[in-house]
Amino acid sequence: MSIEFELTPKMRKVRDMSRMFAETYLRPYALEAEELCGPHPAFIDACKQFGLGSGGMGAASSISGSKEAPAAGAAKETSSNRTMIVAIEELAWGDPAGVLNMPGPGLGGPPVQFTGTPEQRERFLSIFTPDSFKFGAYALTEPDAGSDAKAIQMTCRKDGDHWVLNGNKFYITNGKKAEWTVVFATLDPTLGRAGQRAFVVEKDTPGFTVPKLEKKMGLRASETAWQSFEDCRVPASNLLGGEAHYEAKAKGGFKTAMKTFDATRPLVAAMAVGIARAAYEIARDWVRERYSLSQHTARYRRVQDKLEWMRTEIETARYLCWKAAWLLDLGRENAKESSMSKAYAGKMVDRVTSAAIEVMGPEGVLRERMVEKLYRDQKVYDIFEGTGQIQRLVISRRLFKDAPRSS
């Protein structure tokens, strides 16, 4: 079965709808939202007006019509993940912080969908209705455990019909306003992957607090929080997948985290593609207004070459995202391709936004030109969802794993 590079009629419709939403409700308010350090009221009203309060990865899936990601090993091919990739790129083109402000379960959605019991999926995902403006969150990162997920120190212990959690999480998108957060903890740090468990912690759970919101260089309109757990008593029914899941799979908690990343890293990469494309188009239009690229001078030729290189970088990253999403739609292993898309796009967007500023010169750093904001926003895309170094480690391991052994 071969991958198609032509968008289906549904995908083209999703692309056009997403672009309309980005042009009307994201791009015009991006700078104001950054000053507000939160979503602009016009954006919130638009989400409610269009019923974008539900979906598997925030409102983007409501636009795309994609509610669920197929489980690994699914026999029937879908196009839900590829359609989501198309939507995410367009929305990030409008404002990447706005994408993160779209209501829905966010990064918490895939682990609930993949690992949760039927009762848990109904209980935690059904709250995201078209007329709601609610959020979910995902908490893995700790002060001393970032991309190395097996090194988490937050502990959990069973106490009757509850689990007791102790520790801290940080860099949690929508971590304060979320209705619930998927939280990873360990029975014993010395057990490594085998000791990890995943829980759904609801916002009013005793012992759970949000002590701090981060002030960031970029994505300022998106909420990034610390979460603290002090003798936090979580009902046993909130253990994601139930006891049976961890009895059947010795590394069930860790595998839940990794499976989530396989699904979400291409989406993050697609956001980087959208940011890069926005910077490229701003620089391209700026050049069109000021220069005739038909003039045969060395200076104009260099500008042409720079714009051509930027476009090629963007196209390359986009196709890596598409392949990773295509494999996920088929229910096939995509860890290598997912990390490839994330690793390449995370560096590509830095190169392209930097080049856009170089092309525009002093005007490239003016706030109203938007490229300056896009440059600040993009810096985190080589860091979150696993740093570029971690992605390259994942890729290299898969390459050696797949390589034929010599006799």
C-alpha positions in Angstrom: 0.0 0.0 0.0 1.5 3.3 -1.1 1.3 6.7 0.5 -0.7 9.4 -1.4 0.8 12.9 -1.8 -2.5 14.3 -3.2 -5.0 15.6 -0.7 -8.4 13.9 -0.8 -11.5 16.1 -1.2 -12.1 15.8 2.6 -8.5 16.9 3.3 -8.8 19.9 1.0 -12.0 20.9 2.7 -10.3 20.6 6.1 -7.3 22.6 4.9 -9.6 25.4 3.6 -11.7 25.5 6.7 -8.6 25.6 8.9 -7.0 28.3 6.8 -10.3 30.4 7.1 -10.3 30.0 10.9 -6.6 30.9 11.1 -7.0 34.0 8.9 -10.1 35.2 10.7 -9.6 34.3 14.3 -5.9 33.5 14.9 -3.5 35.7 12.9 -5.4 39.0 13.4 -5.3 38.6 17.2 -2.0 36.9 17.7 0.0 39.9 19.0 -2.9 41.0 21.3 -3.2 37.5 22.7 0.5 37.5 23.4 0.1 40.7 25.5 -2.9 39.2 27.3 -0.8 36.0 28.0 -3.9 34.1 27.1 -6.5 33.6 24.3 -8.2 36.7 22.9 -11.9 37.0 23.6 -12.7 37.0 19.9 -11.0 33.7 19.6 -12.9 32.2 22.6 -16.2 33.4 21.1 -15.3 31.8 17.7 -14.5 28.5 19.3 -17.9 28.5 21.0 -19.7 29.7 17.9 -18.2 27.0 15.7 -18.6 24.3 18.4 -14.9 23.6 18.7 -15.1 22.3 22.2 -14.5 18.7 21.6 -12.1 16.4 19.8 -9.2 14.0 20.2 -6.4 16.6 20.2 -8.2 19.8 20.9 -10.5 21.7 18.5 -8.3 20.9 15.5 -9.9 17.5 15.4 -13.3 19.0 15.4 -12.3 21.0 12.3 -10.8 17.9 10.7 -13.7 15.6 11.8 -11.2 13.3 13.5 -12.3 12.0 16.9 -10.0 9.1 17.5 -6.7 7.7 16.5 -6.8 4.1 15.5 -5.2 1.6 17.8 -1.9 0.0 16.9 -2.5 -3.0 14.7 -5.8 -1.7 13.4 -6.7 -3.5 10.2 -8.7 -0.8 8.5 -6.9 2.2 7.1 -8.3 5.6 8.0 -7.1 9.1 7.2 -7.8 10.8 10.5 -4.2 11.4 11.5 -3.2 12.8 8.0 -6.3 15.0 8.1 -5.3 16.3 11.5 -1.7 17.0 10.2 -3.2 19.2 7.5 -5.4 21.1 9.9 -2.6 21.6 12.5 -0.3 23.1 9.9 -2.8 25.7 8.8 -3.8 26.6 12.3 -0.1 27.0 13.4 0.4 29.2 10.3 -2.2 31.5 11.9 -0.8 31.4 15.5 0.9 28.5 17.2 -0.1 29.7 20.6 -3.7 29.8 19.4 -3.5 26.1 18.5 -2.5 25.3 22.1 -5.4 27.4 23.3 -8.0 25.4 21.4 -10.3 23.4 23.8 -10.2 19.7 24.1 -8.2 17.0 25.9 -5.0 18.0 24.2 -2.0 15.7 24.8 -4.0 14.0 27.4 -6.4 12.6 24.8 -4.2 9.9 23.2 -3.2 8.1 26.4 -6.8 8.0 27.5 -7.9 6.8 24.1 -5.1 4.2 23.8 -4.8 2.9 27.3 -8.1 3.8 29.1 -10.8 1.3 29.8 -14.1 1.9 28.0 -15.5 3.4 31.2 -12.6 5.8 31.5 -12.8 6.8 27.9 -16.5 7.6 28.3 -16.0 9.4 31.6 -13.0 11.6 30.7 -13.5 12.3 27.0 -17.3 12.8 27.0 -16.9 16.2 28.9 -15.5 17.7 25.7 -18.7 18.6 24.0 -19.1 21.1 21.1 -20.5 23.8 23.4 -17.9 23.4 26.1 -14.6 25.3 26.5 -12.7 22.7 28.5 -9.2 21.4 28.5 -7.2 18.3 29.4 -3.4 18.1 30.0 -0.5 15.7 30.0 2.2 15.7 32.8 5.3 13.7 32.3 8.2 16.2 32.6 9.8 16.8 36.0 12.6 19.1 37.2 15.1 16.3 37.0 13.4 14.1 34.3 12.7 15.8 30.9 13.2 13.8 27.7 14.4 10.8 29.7 11.0 9.5 30.6 12.2 6.4 32.4 13.9 8.7 35.0 10.8 10.2 36.6 10.9 10.4 40.4 7.3 11.2 41.2 6.0 8.3 43.4 2.7 6.5 43.7 1.6 3.9 46.3 -1.6 2.0 46.7 -3.6 2.8 49.8 -6.9 1.0 50.0 -9.1 2.1 47.2 -6.9 5.1 46.4 -3.4 5.8 45.0 -1.2 8.4 46.8 0.9 10.6 44.6 3.9 12.7 45.7 6.1 14.9 43.5 6.2 17.7 41.0 5.6 18.1 37.3 6.4 21.2 35.2 6.1 22.6 31.7 2.5 21.4 31.5 0.5 23.0 28.7 -2.9 24.2 30.1 -1.9 22.7 33.4 -3.9 25.1 35.5 -7.2 25.3 33.6 -7.3 21.6 32.7 -10.3 19.6 34.0 -8.0 16.7 34.4 -4.4 15.7 33.7 -2.8 12.4 32.7 0.0 12.1 35.2 2.9 9.6 35.2 4.4 8.3 38.5 6.5 5.4 39.6 6.1 2.7 42.3 9.9 2.9 42.9 12.4 5.0 40.8 14.9 2.1 40.9 12.4 -0.1 38.9 12.8 2.1 35.8 10.2 1.6 33.2 8.6 -1.4 35.0 7.5 0.7 37.9 5.7 3.5 36.0 1.9 4.0 36.2 -0.4 6.5 34.5 -3.3 8.3 36.3 -6.0 10.7 35.4 -5.9 13.4 38.2 -8.9 15.7 38.3 -8.4 19.3 39.1 -10.2 19.4 42.5 -8.4 16.3 43.8 -7.1 16.9 47.4 -3.3 17.4 47.5 -3.1 18.6 43.9 -2.1 22.3 43.4 -0.8 24.5 40.6 1.8 26.7 42.3 3.2 28.6 39.3 2.7 29.7 35.7 5.8 30.1 33.6 6.8 33.3 31.9 8.2 32.3 28.5 10.2 33.8 25.6 7.6 32.4 23.1 4.1 31.0 23.0 3.3 33.6 25.6 -0.5 33.3 25.0 -0.3 29.6 25.9 -0.5 28.6 29.6 2.5 26.6 30.9 2.2 25.4 34.5 3.9 23.7 37.4 1.8 21.0 39.1 2.5 19.8 42.6 1.2 16.6 44.3 1.5 16.3 48.1 -0.2 13.1 49.4 -2.6 13.5 46.5 -5.2 10.8 46.8 -6.4 9.6 43.5 -9.3 7.1 43.2 -8.1 3.6 42.1 -10.7 3.9 39.3 -8.4 6.7 37.8 -5.5 4.4 37.2 -5.4 4.5 33.5 -6.2 1.1 32.0 -6.9 -0.4 35.4 -4.8 -2.9 37.3 -5.1 -5.5 34.6 -3.3 -3.4 32.1 -0.1 -3.3 34.3 -0.4 -7.0 35.2 -0.5 -7.9 31.5 2.2 -5.4 30.5 5.3 -5.0 32.7 6.1 -1.6 31.3 2.5 -0.5 30.7 3.0 3.0 32.0 6.1 3.8 30.1 4.7 2.3 26.9 1.6 4.5 27.3 3.9 7.6 27.3 5.9 6.4 24.3 2.8 5.5 22.4 1.4 8.9 23.0 4.6 10.5 21.7 4.4 8.4 18.5 0.9 9.9 17.9 1.7 13.5 18.9 5.2 14.1 17.7 4.1 14.4 14.0 1.5 16.9 15.1 4.1 19.0 16.9 6.3 18.7 13.8 3.3 19.9 11.7 3.0 23.0 13.9 6.7 23.7 13.2 5.9 23.4 9.5 3.1 25.9 9.8 5.3 28.4 11.7 8.1 28.1 9.1 5.6 28.5 6.2 4.2 31.6 7.8 7.7 33.1 8.2 8.6 32.2 4.6 5.4 33.7 3.1 5.9 36.9 5.1 9.5 37.2 3.8 8.5 36.2 0.3 5.7 38.9 0.1 8.0 41.5 1.6 10.6 40.8 -1.2 7.8 40.9 -3.8 6.8 44.4 -2.6 10.3 45.8 -2.8 12.4 44.0 -5.4 12.1 42.7 -8.9 13.7 39.3 -8.7 14.1 39.3 -12.5 17.0 41.7 -12.2 20.2 39.9 -12.9 22.4 41.1 -10.0 24.2 39.0 -7.4 22.2 40.4 -4.6 18.8 39.5 -6.0 20.1 36.1 -7.0 21.1 35.4 -3.4 17.6 36.4 -2.2 16.0 34.0 -4.8 18.3 31.2 -3.7 17.4 31.8 0.0 13.7 31.7 -0.6 14.0 28.6 -2.8 16.0 26.9 0.0 13.4 27.9 2.6 10.6 26.4 0.6 12.4 23.2 0.0 13.1 22.8 3.8 9.4 23.3 4.5 8.3 20.8 1.9 10.8 18.2 3.2 9.5 18.5 6.8 5.9 18.3 5.6 6.4 15.0 3.9 8.1 13.5 6.9 5.0 14.5 8.9 2.7 13.0 6.4 4.5 9.6 6.3 4.5 9.3 10.1 0.8 10.1 10.2 0.1 7.7 7.3 1.7 4.8 9.2 -0.3 5.7 12.3 -3.5 5.7 10.2 -2.6 2.1 9.1 -2.0 1.1 12.7 1.6 0.3 11.9 4.8 1.0 13.9 5.9 4.6 13.4 8.3 5.4 16.2 11.2 6.0 13.8 9.2 8.1 11.4 7.6 10.1 14.2 10.9 11.0 15.6 12.3 11.8 12.2 9.5 14.3 11.5 10.0 15.9 15.0 13.8 16.0 14.8 13.9 17.5 11.3 11.0 20.0 11.7 12.3 21.2 15.0 15.6 22.3 13.4 14.1 23.3 10.1 11.8 25.9 11.7 14.7 27.5 13.4 16.7 27.7 10.2 13.7 29.1 8.2 12.6 31.7 10.7 16.2 32.9 11.0 16.5 33.1 7.3 13.3 35.1 7.0 14.7 37.7 9.4 18.0 37.8 7.4 16.0 38.4 4.1 14.0 41.2 5.6 16.9 42.8 7.5 16.0 45.4 10.2 12.3 45.0 9.4 12.4 41.3 10.2 12.8 42.1 13.9 9.9 44.6 14.1 7.1 43.2 16.2 4.3 44.2 13.8 6.0 42.1 11.0 5.2 38.9 13.0 8.4 37.2 12.0 10.0 38.2 15.3 7.2 36.6 17.2 7.4 33.4 15.0 11.1 33.2 15.7 10.5 33.3 19.5 7.6 30.9 19.3 9.5 28.3 17.3 12.5 27.9 19.7 10.7 25.3 21.9 9.8 23.0 19.0 13.2 21.3 19.1 12.7 20.8 22.9 9.2 19.8 23.9 7.8 16.3 23.1 11.3 15.1 23.4 14.4 17.1 22.5 16.1 16.8 19.1 18.9 14.7 20.7 16.4 12.2 22.1 14.7 12.0 18.6 18.0 11.2 17.0 18.6 8.5 19.7 15.3 6.9 18.9 16.0 7.0 15.2 19.4 5.4 15.6 18.1 2.6 17.8 15.4 1.8 15.2 18.0 1.9 12.4 20.2 -0.6 14.1 17.2 -2.7 15.2 16.0 -2.9 11.5 19.5 -3.5 10.0 20.1 -7.0 8.8 22.7 -9.0 10.8 25.8 -10.1 9.1 26.5 -13.8 9.1 
